[in-house]
Amino acid sequence: MPRTPVSASLSRRSLLVGLGVSGLAVPLLSACGTPPPPATHADLRWTHLPPITLAVQDIRVETTYQPPGRDPNVEHLMPLPPETAIRTWVADRIRTSGVGIYSLRVVIEEASVIEVPLQTTQGVKGFFTTEPDLRYEAKATVVVQLVRADGSVEVQTRQTAWRTKSISEKASLAEREQAWFGLVEELMQDLNPALESGIRQYFGDAVVR
């Protein structure tokens, strides 16, 4: 049986609870009601950290990851997908001296988030129980390369980060989007020091500061 799309996946249990268990008929939508404002999130930026300056002529960001755009992947539904967060990280943290024999190439090999249904309590007990029913699993793999003029790679560092987050079956769409943002934020908090460490460890004299 196909799963309900995540953007509309309020569980039947949470819907019943929202309507009340007294049996009163409550309209789901009101023609004159004002829709809730869209969820807002703080920008995930890295400008508070000192930039990593490299002796390279230019910086190029590429991606080899192709989001499937369908279940179980949900990154295409997220207000801040991992690929966007990685590109922001490069823009905020990496600087070029404008001189040198290399170019810097950043390759996003993976930037996925998948949705995993969790087993929940069924029956009467489950009706009165609030528990996680979905887990989101995020993974990012980024390769940073020093590239010669002929296209050959002089040196590179590859870093991978994983994070997971579970949410309640009664979570609203706004709460779900906030959880997604937190998941990507935690993923990048792992990836940031790993990438910086790899660059400083392997790029030698190409690191200006």
C-alpha positions in Angstrom: 0.0 0.0 0.0 1.5 3.4 -0.9 2.4 5.7 1.9 0.8 9.1 2.5 3.0 11.9 1.3 5.0 13.4 4.1 3.6 16.9 3.5 0.1 15.6 4.4 1.0 12.8 6.7 -1.0 13.8 9.8 -1.8 10.4 11.3 -5.5 9.3 11.7 -4.8 9.1 15.4 -3.6 12.7 15.7 -6.5 13.9 13.5 -9.0 12.2 15.8 -7.3 13.7 18.9 -7.4 17.1 17.2 -11.1 16.8 16.6 -11.7 15.6 20.2 -13.0 12.3 21.4 -16.4 13.6 22.4 -17.9 13.0 19.0 -18.5 16.7 18.3 -18.4 17.7 14.7 -15.6 20.2 14.3 -14.8 21.7 10.8 -11.3 21.0 9.6 -11.2 24.2 7.6 -13.0 27.5 7.8 -13.8 29.5 4.7 -13.2 32.8 6.6 -10.2 31.5 8.7 -6.7 32.9 8.3 -4.1 30.4 7.3 -1.2 30.1 9.7 2.0 32.0 8.7 4.7 29.9 7.0 7.3 28.5 9.3 10.5 30.5 9.5 13.9 29.3 10.5 17.2 31.0 11.3 19.7 31.1 8.5 22.4 28.4 8.9 25.5 30.4 8.3 29.2 30.1 9.2 30.3 33.8 9.0 31.0 33.8 12.7 34.0 31.4 12.1 37.3 32.5 10.5 37.5 31.6 6.9 39.9 29.0 5.5 42.1 30.9 2.9 43.7 28.7 0.2 46.3 29.5 -2.4 44.0 28.6 -5.3 42.8 30.5 -8.4 39.1 29.8 -8.0 36.5 27.7 -6.2 34.0 25.4 -8.0 31.2 23.5 -6.3 29.7 20.5 -8.1 27.2 17.8 -7.2 27.1 14.2 -8.4 24.1 13.5 -6.1 20.7 13.4 -7.8 17.8 13.6 -5.4 15.2 10.9 -6.3 12.4 13.3 -5.6 10.2 10.5 -4.2 9.7 8.3 -1.1 11.6 7.4 1.0 13.7 10.5 0.2 12.4 13.9 1.5 15.2 16.3 0.9 13.3 17.9 -2.0 10.5 18.8 0.5 12.8 20.4 3.1 13.1 24.2 3.6 16.8 23.7 3.9 18.1 20.6 2.1 21.6 19.3 2.9 23.0 20.3 -0.5 22.0 24.0 0.0 23.5 23.9 3.5 26.8 22.5 2.1 26.9 25.2 -0.6 26.4 27.9 2.0 29.2 26.4 4.1 31.6 26.7 1.1 30.6 30.3 0.5 31.0 31.2 4.1 34.1 29.3 5.1 36.4 29.0 2.0 38.3 31.9 0.6 40.8 32.0 -2.3 44.0 34.0 -2.5 43.4 34.3 -6.2 46.9 33.0 -7.0 48.5 29.6 -7.2 48.7 26.7 -9.6 45.5 25.0 -8.4 41.8 25.4 -8.5 39.6 24.2 -5.6 36.8 21.8 -6.5 34.1 20.8 -3.9 32.1 17.8 -5.0 28.8 16.9 -3.2 28.6 13.2 -3.5 25.6 12.6 -1.3 23.2 15.0 0.4 20.2 12.7 1.3 17.5 12.5 3.9 15.2 9.5 4.0 12.1 8.9 6.0 11.8 5.6 7.9 8.4 4.6 9.4 8.6 3.4 13.0 6.4 0.7 14.7 3.9 2.3 17.0 1.5 1.0 19.7 -1.8 -0.1 18.2 -5.3 -0.4 19.6 -6.9 1.5 22.5 -3.6 2.0 24.3 -2.0 3.4 21.1 -4.9 5.9 20.8 -3.9 7.5 24.1 -0.2 7.2 23.5 2.1 9.8 21.9 5.2 8.3 20.4 7.6 8.8 17.5 6.3 7.3 14.3 8.9 8.6 11.8 12.7 8.7 11.8 14.7 10.9 9.4 18.1 9.7 8.4 20.5 12.3 6.9 23.8 11.6 5.2 26.3 13.9 3.5 29.5 13.1 1.7 31.7 16.0 0.5 35.0 15.8 -1.4 37.4 18.8 -1.4 40.1 18.7 -4.1 43.1 20.6 -5.2 42.9 20.4 -9.0 45.8 21.1 -11.5 45.3 23.0 -14.7 45.1 19.8 -16.7 42.2 18.5 -14.5 44.2 16.0 -12.5 43.7 15.9 -8.7 46.7 16.8 -6.6 45.2 15.9 -3.3 41.8 15.6 -1.8 39.9 15.0 1.5 36.6 13.1 1.6 34.3 13.5 4.7 31.0 11.9 5.5 28.5 12.8 8.3 25.3 11.0 9.4 22.5 12.2 11.7 19.1 10.9 12.6 16.0 12.5 14.2 12.7 11.0 15.2 9.4 13.0 15.5 6.1 12.5 17.1 3.1 11.2 15.2 1.2 14.3 16.4 3.8 16.7 15.0 2.4 19.5 12.9 3.9 20.4 9.5 5.6 23.4 11.1 7.1 21.1 13.8 8.2 18.7 11.2 10.0 21.4 9.2 11.6 22.6 12.4 12.9 19.1 13.1 14.2 18.9 9.5 16.1 22.1 10.0 17.6 20.9 13.3 18.6 17.7 11.6 20.5 19.5 8.8 22.0 21.9 11.4 23.4 19.0 13.4 24.6 17.3 10.2 26.6 20.4 9.3 27.9 20.8 12.8 29.6 17.4 12.3 30.7 18.1 8.7 32.2 21.6 9.4 35.0 20.5 11.7 35.7 17.3 9.7 36.1 19.3 6.4 38.3 21.9 8.0 40.5 19.3 9.7 40.9 17.4 6.4 41.8 20.5 4.5 44.4 21.7 7.0 45.8 18.2 7.4 46.2 17.3 3.7 46.5 20.5 1.7 49.9 21.5 3.1 51.3 24.8 1.8 48.1 25.5 -0.1 46.5 26.6 3.2 47.4 30.3 3.6 45.6 30.6 6.9 
